[in-house]
Amino acid sequence: MNAIAGGGTLLTFPALVALGVPPIVANATSTVALWPGGVASFWGYRKAIRSIRPWWLHWAIPSLLGGVTGALLLLNTPERNFSFLVPWLIWSATALFLVQKPLLRWIVGHSEARDGIEGVAPPGRYLVYQFGVAVYGGYFGAGAGILMLAAFEMMGLRNIHTMNGLKNWCGMNLNAVAVLVFVFSGIILWPIALTMAVGAIIGGWLGSRMAQRVDQKWVRRAIVVIGIGSGIGMFIKGA
């Protein structure tokens, strides 16, 4: 789902909380478990972003810095406060999925495609924006990919496979440092994380190849329904 349409966290995080895992531990464990799948998904898209290889370092730096900032913020958030925020984070991420297509269509209509964009450095304001997205990604993550795609559209990128590849590259970097922070914090439930990681690797690799064949409409509808339901469940539980 992450490779095809995004939203994997909206499944894994509520599932772990439903098993009785504390929200912050569940979020950290989910991030660690899904990261190998992000690597596998990026590997499947690697050919699609060869033409923008000079951009890789530009986008990696704010992704790394933002990812570690968000992870540290999570670890320093009191459990009670994070539990209060959880349903709102889930609903916000779900709302991003609902508005993604009209948002991107609006951006395309108000931006100019740029010839030869692969040969120039991305404007600094987009790298600052990516830092903010990466902070959110390190803190919670669901919906971060949509925010990245919006930035790529505004810069003039139009090839969806190139955009997905760049999104996966950024996500792989921001989650890499978040994973390191969580691992050294000692809060990861390793039996769960390793079991989930196996599925994430297989799914990320297959998903990057299925993306051109699967109708994203039904996948996205399922994510929205699950996201709304999960948010309601978390809200009732915390009330």
CORWOWO-V331727 format. One record per pair of residues at least 4 apart in sequence whose ideal C-beta (glycine too) atoms are under 7 Angstrom apart, sorted by the first residue. I is the first residue (numbers start at 1). J is the second residue. D is the distance in whole Angstrom. If there is no record, write none. Layout:
BEGIN
i-><I/I>
j-><J/J>
d-><D/D>
END
This chain:
BEGIN
i-><1/1/1/1/1/1/2/2/2/2/2/2/2/2/3/3/3/3/3/4/4/4/4/4/4/5/5/5/5/6/6/7/7/7/8/8/9/9/9/9/9/10/10/10/10/10/10/10/10/11/11/12/12/12/12/12/13/13/13/13/14/14/14/14/15/16/16/16/16/16/17/17/17/17/21/21/21/21/22/22/23/23/23/23/23/24/24/24/24/25/25/25/26/27/27/27/28/28/28/28/29/29/29/29/29/30/31/31/31/31/31/31/32/32/32/32/32/33/33/33/33/34/34/35/35/35/35/36/36/36/36/37/37/37/37/37/38/38/38/38/38/38/39/39/40/40/40/40/41/41/41/41/41/42/42/42/42/42/44/44/44/45/45/45/45/45/45/46/48/48/48/49/49/49/49/51/52/52/52/55/55/56/56/57/58/58/58/59/59/59/59/59/60/60/61/62/62/62/62/62/63/63/63/63/63/63/64/64/64/64/65/65/66/66/66/66/66/66/66/66/66/67/67/67/67/67/67/67/67/67/68/68/68/68/68/69/69/69/70/70/70/70/70/70/70/70/71/71/71/71/71/71/72/72/73/73/74/75/75/77/77/78/79/80/81/82/83/84/85/86/86/87/87/87/87/87/88/89/89/90/90/90/90/90/90/91/91/92/92/93/93/93/94/94/94/94/94/95/96/96/96/97/97/97/97/97/97/98/99/100/100/101/102/103/103/104/104/104/104/105/106/107/107/107/107/108/111/111/111/112/113/113/114/117/117/117/122/122/122/124/125/126/126/126/127/128/129/129/130/130/130/131/132/133/133/133/133/134/134/135/136/136/137/137/137/137/137/138/138/143/144/144/145/145/145/146/147/148/148/148/149/149/149/150/151/152/152/152/153/157/157/159/160/161/162/163/164/164/165/166/167/168/169/170/171/172/174/175/176/177/178/179/180/181/182/182/183/188/189/190/191/192/193/196/197/198/199/200/201/202/203/204/206/207/210/214/216/217/218/219/220/221/222/223/224/225/226/227/228/229/230/231/232/233/234/235>
j-><5/7/8/11/219/223/6/8/34/37/38/41/204/207/41/204/207/208/211/207/210/211/214/216/219/216/219/220/223/145/146/97/142/223/12/34/13/30/34/141/142/90/93/94/142/223/226/227/230/15/226/16/30/33/34/196/17/26/27/30/18/230/233/234/19/21/26/29/30/192/21/23/26/234/25/26/29/189/26/79/27/79/82/83/86/28/74/79/82/29/187/189/30/31/74/140/32/182/187/188/33/188/189/192/193/34/35/141/175/178/179/182/179/182/183/188/193/193/196/197/200/38/200/39/175/176/179/40/197/200/201/41/200/201/203/204/42/168/171/172/175/204/43/172/44/201/204/205/45/168/204/207/208/46/165/168/169/172/205/208/209/49/161/164/165/168/208/165/161/162/165/162/165/166/169/118/118/162/166/59/122/60/169/61/121/122/127/63/130/166/169/170/64/173/65/66/127/130/131/134/67/130/134/170/173/174/68/173/174/177/69/131/70/131/132/133/134/135/137/138/174/71/134/137/138/173/174/175/177/178/72/138/177/178/181/73/135/138/74/134/135/136/137/138/139/178/75/138/177/178/181/182/76/181/77/139/139/181/185/81/82/82/83/84/85/86/238/238/89/90/234/91/231/234/235/238/92/93/140/94/142/227/230/231/234/95/231/96/143/142/143/227/98/224/227/228/231/99/100/143/146/143/146/220/223/224/227/224/103/104/146/105/106/107/150/108/149/150/153/109/110/111/150/153/154/153/153/154/156/156/156/158/156/155/156/157/126/127/155/128/129/130/151/155/131/132/133/151/134/151/170/135/136/137/144/147/148/138/174/139/140/144/141/144/171/174/175/174/178/147/148/171/149/167/171/150/151/152/167/170/153/163/167/154/155/157/163/166/157/162/163/163/164/165/166/167/168/211/169/170/171/172/173/174/175/176/178/179/180/181/182/183/184/185/187/188/188/193/193/194/195/196/197/200/201/202/203/204/205/206/207/208/210/211/214/219/220/221/222/223/224/225/226/227/228/229/230/231/232/233/234/235/236/237/238/239>
d-><6/6/5/7/6/7/6/4/7/6/7/6/7/7/4/5/3/5/6/5/6/5/5/6/6/5/4/5/7/4/6/6/7/4/6/6/5/6/7/5/4/6/6/7/5/6/6/5/6/6/6/6/4/7/6/7/7/6/6/5/6/4/7/7/7/4/4/6/6/7/6/6/5/7/5/4/7/7/7/6/6/7/5/5/5/6/6/6/5/6/5/6/6/7/7/7/7/4/5/6/6/5/5/6/5/6/6/7/6/6/6/6/5/6/7/5/5/5/4/5/6/6/5/7/5/7/5/6/5/5/5/6/3/6/6/3/6/6/5/5/6/6/6/6/7/5/4/4/7/5/4/6/5/7/7/4/6/5/6/3/6/6/7/6/3/6/5/7/4/5/4/6/4/6/7/5/5/7/7/6/6/6/6/7/6/5/6/6/6/7/7/5/6/5/6/6/5/4/4/6/6/6/5/5/4/4/7/5/7/5/6/6/6/4/7/7/2/4/7/6/6/6/5/6/4/7/3/6/4/5/6/7/4/7/6/6/5/6/7/7/4/6/6/2/4/7/7/4/7/4/4/6/6/6/6/5/5/7/6/5/5/7/6/7/6/6/5/6/6/6/5/6/4/4/4/7/6/6/5/6/7/6/5/4/6/6/4/7/7/4/4/6/7/6/3/6/7/6/6/4/5/7/7/6/6/6/7/6/5/6/5/6/6/6/6/6/7/6/5/6/6/6/6/5/5/6/7/5/7/7/5/6/4/7/5/7/5/6/6/6/6/6/5/6/7/7/6/6/6/7/7/7/7/6/5/5/6/6/4/6/6/6/5/4/7/5/7/6/4/7/7/7/6/5/6/7/7/7/5/6/6/6/6/7/6/4/5/6/7/6/5/7/6/6/6/6/6/7/6/7/6/6/7/6/6/6/6/6/7/7/6/6/6/6/6/6/6/5/6/6/6/6/6/6/6/7/6/6/6/6/5/7/6/6/5/7/6/6/7/7/6/6/6/6/6/6/6/6/7/6/6/6/6/6/6/6>
END
